[in-house]
């Protein structure tokens, strides 16, 4: 990651803290252009895009997955992809993203919670309860 990309990222976070979402999206997008493998910038930019254009946000995350070999970074990208797809109503694709994330080393314990909520939204209550129990154990 370049130092210039990092500066854009930091400015983007500052805009987020101030609630200046369009400025934040612009800065995070610039960081991503300079350093396409910058995972935090990609996730931040995609989550801002998801407010108005969920398909484009999901595509940005998928593009990041295509270039990311490290399991922990893949987990983070997959969790963000699952969140974007859930908010867009694409529950099967969201479940697939979460399932892939849970199969990788470094998957966060809160992933069970995300899966439980997703399965409850799709009226799969037994599976949802099972995920909640797994979340409670971890």
C-alpha positions as CSV (number, residue, x, y, z in Angstrom):
1,X,0.0,0.0,0.0
2,X,1.3,3.4,-0.9
3,X,1.7,6.2,1.6
4,X,-0.5,8.4,-0.6
5,X,-3.3,5.8,-0.6
6,X,-3.1,5.7,3.2
7,X,-3.5,9.4,3.4
8,X,-6.6,9.3,1.2
9,X,-7.9,6.5,3.5
10,X,-7.3,8.5,6.6
11,X,-9.1,11.6,5.1
12,X,-12.0,9.3,4.1
13,X,-12.3,8.1,7.7
14,X,-12.3,11.7,9.0
15,X,-15.1,12.6,6.6
16,X,-17.0,9.5,7.8
17,X,-16.7,10.7,11.4
18,X,-18.1,14.1,10.4
19,X,-21.0,12.5,8.6
20,X,-19.7,13.8,5.2
21,X,-20.5,10.6,3.3
22,X,-20.0,11.8,-0.3
23,X,-16.6,13.2,0.6
24,X,-15.7,10.0,2.4
25,X,-16.7,7.9,-0.6
26,X,-14.6,10.1,-2.9
27,X,-11.5,9.8,-0.6
28,X,-11.9,6.1,-0.1
29,X,-12.4,5.6,-3.8
30,X,-9.1,7.5,-4.5
31,X,-7.3,5.3,-2.0
32,X,-8.6,2.2,-3.7
33,X,-7.6,3.5,-7.2
34,X,-4.0,4.0,-5.9
35,X,-3.9,0.7,-4.1
36,X,-6.4,-1.9,-5.3
37,X,-5.3,-4.5,-2.7
38,X,-6.0,-2.0,0.2
39,X,-8.7,-4.1,2.0
40,X,-9.9,-1.5,4.5
41,X,-10.4,1.1,1.7
42,X,-12.2,-1.4,-0.4
43,X,-14.6,-2.4,2.4
44,X,-15.2,1.2,3.4
45,X,-15.8,2.3,-0.1
46,X,-18.2,-0.7,-0.8
47,X,-20.2,-0.1,2.4
48,X,-20.7,3.6,1.4
49,X,-21.7,2.5,-2.2
50,X,-24.2,0.0,-0.7
51,X,-26.3,3.0,0.4
52,X,-27.3,3.8,-3.1
53,X,-26.0,1.1,-5.4
54,X,-25.8,-2.4,-3.7
55,X,-25.0,-4.3,-6.9
56,X,-22.0,-2.1,-7.5
57,X,-20.9,-2.4,-3.9
58,X,-21.1,-6.2,-4.1
59,X,-19.1,-6.2,-7.4
60,X,-16.4,-4.0,-5.7
61,X,-16.0,-6.5,-2.9
62,X,-16.0,-9.5,-5.3
63,X,-13.2,-7.7,-7.3
64,X,-11.2,-7.4,-4.1
65,X,-11.7,-11.1,-3.4
66,X,-10.3,-12.0,-6.8
67,X,-7.0,-10.4,-5.9
68,X,-6.7,-11.3,-2.3
69,X,-4.9,-14.6,-1.4
70,X,-4.6,-14.0,2.4
71,X,-7.3,-15.8,4.4
72,X,-7.9,-13.2,7.0
73,X,-8.4,-10.4,4.4
74,X,-10.7,-12.8,2.4
75,X,-12.7,-13.3,5.6
76,X,-13.1,-9.6,6.1
77,X,-14.1,-9.1,2.4
78,X,-16.6,-12.0,2.5
79,X,-18.2,-10.7,5.7
80,X,-18.7,-7.3,4.2
81,X,-20.0,-8.9,1.0
82,X,-22.5,-10.9,3.1
83,X,-23.6,-7.7,4.8
84,X,-24.1,-5.9,1.6
85,X,-26.0,-8.8,0.0
86,X,-28.2,-9.2,3.1
87,X,-29.2,-5.5,3.1
88,X,-29.9,-5.8,-0.7
89,X,-32.2,-8.8,-0.1
90,X,-30.0,-11.4,-1.9
91,X,-30.2,-13.9,1.0
92,X,-28.8,-17.0,-0.9
93,X,-25.7,-15.1,-2.1
94,X,-25.2,-13.6,1.4
95,X,-25.4,-17.0,3.0
96,X,-22.9,-18.3,0.5
97,X,-20.5,-15.4,1.3
98,X,-20.9,-16.0,5.1
99,X,-20.4,-19.8,4.6
100,X,-17.2,-19.3,2.7
101,X,-16.0,-16.9,5.3
102,X,-16.7,-19.3,8.1
103,X,-14.7,-22.0,6.4
104,X,-11.5,-19.9,6.4
105,X,-9.1,-19.5,9.3
106,X,-9.6,-16.3,11.3
107,X,-13.4,-16.2,10.9
108,X,-14.9,-13.9,13.6
109,X,-17.1,-15.4,16.3
110,X,-19.8,-12.9,15.3
111,X,-20.2,-14.7,12.0
112,X,-22.5,-17.2,13.7
113,X,-24.7,-14.2,14.7
114,X,-24.8,-12.9,11.2
115,X,-25.8,-16.4,9.9
116,X,-28.4,-16.8,12.6
117,X,-30.1,-13.5,11.7
118,X,-29.9,-14.3,8.0
119,X,-31.5,-17.7,8.5
120,X,-34.2,-16.2,10.7
121,X,-35.1,-13.7,8.0
122,X,-35.5,-16.6,5.6
123,X,-37.8,-18.5,8.1
124,X,-35.2,-21.2,8.7
125,X,-35.7,-21.0,12.5
126,X,-34.1,-24.4,13.5
127,X,-30.9,-23.5,11.6
128,X,-31.0,-20.0,13.1
129,X,-31.2,-21.4,16.6
130,X,-28.4,-23.7,15.9
131,X,-26.2,-20.7,14.8
132,X,-27.2,-18.8,17.9
133,X,-26.1,-21.7,20.0
134,X,-22.8,-21.8,18.1
135,X,-22.4,-18.0,18.7
136,X,-23.0,-18.5,22.4
137,X,-20.3,-21.2,22.6
138,X,-17.7,-19.1,20.9
